[in-house]
Amino acid sequence: ERLKSMPVSVPRSQAQSHVLWPEIDRITAEQLHYARQGVGEGVWELFAEDGEMRMYKREEEVNGLVVDPLKAVHTVKGVTGFEMCHYFFSPDYRLDWETTIEQMKVLEKVSDDTMIFLQIHKRVWPASQRDALFWSHLRQVPDSRDPDAQNIWIVCNHSTEHHSAPEKSNGKYIRVFLTVALVCQTMIEPPKNGAQITRDDLTCKITYCSVVNPGGWAPASVLRAVYKREYPKFLKKFTHYVYDQCKNKPIRF
Ligand code: 6CM
């Protein structure tokens, strides 16, 4: 009975038997909800704009550490939401577009859609170098307003712990804490007289949200200056990269 009443559009992940699953499921749902909320009401401050891209932040500190939430929206033609999310999630391409890291390791492959990553980030002078340990989960999102639409995907990254890399086992790095979500929706302009869909008919609507706690001392002004430079650089580089990778390949939904 329970299985029968489950909406067929809810994708079932092989990661469900993992101890982290309840957390992954909850945080991913929360992040999706948060990403779908707009940036109105004057609480978000626009700090970068380039073509279709808009980046907003809210200045926040916790125990004197900068944790400014960031939210960005972007629109990219010629790619699908699945393609965007696939390139963001997969470790195979990370070093091609991620310019803030020195090293990346998959600590655990939980399933095809869920992995645990350890990354060493580049040092930001004059602070200590940071590392980040987080689970990353890719999933297709059923659209409540249109249950037939299978065109929204999310990647959610959230800090966790792992026996193979305890915090402070290596005094060299301070561990950052992050919650990041990339939500992408494919819009299709239906081709005239039932012709095949081509990349010209596709638009991908992107929302990227990030909250990073630096985990230990780092001067606020330096951190804010780094974020102001690095986040727009990341989103532009990453979306160009996906566009380039996909342009001569068959469309993947
Ligand atoms: O979301 C992004 N990348 C994902 C895959 O790496 C993942 C990582 C988030 C990293 C959070 C930032 C850690 C801050 C470490 C210090 C910054 C170093 C900058 C050095 C530059 C010279 O979710 C894209 C993250 C873009 C961050 C700007």
Boltz pocket constraint, residues with backbone or C-beta under 6 A from the ligand:
constraints:
  - pocket:
      binder: B
      contacts: [[A, 88], [A, 98], [A, 99], [A, 100], [A, 101], [A, 119], [A, 121], [A, 122], [A, 123], [A, 124], [A, 130], [A, 132], [A, 157], [A, 176], [A, 178], [A, 180], [A, 212], [A, 226], [A, 227], [A, 230], [A, 231], [A, 234]]
      max_distance: 6.0
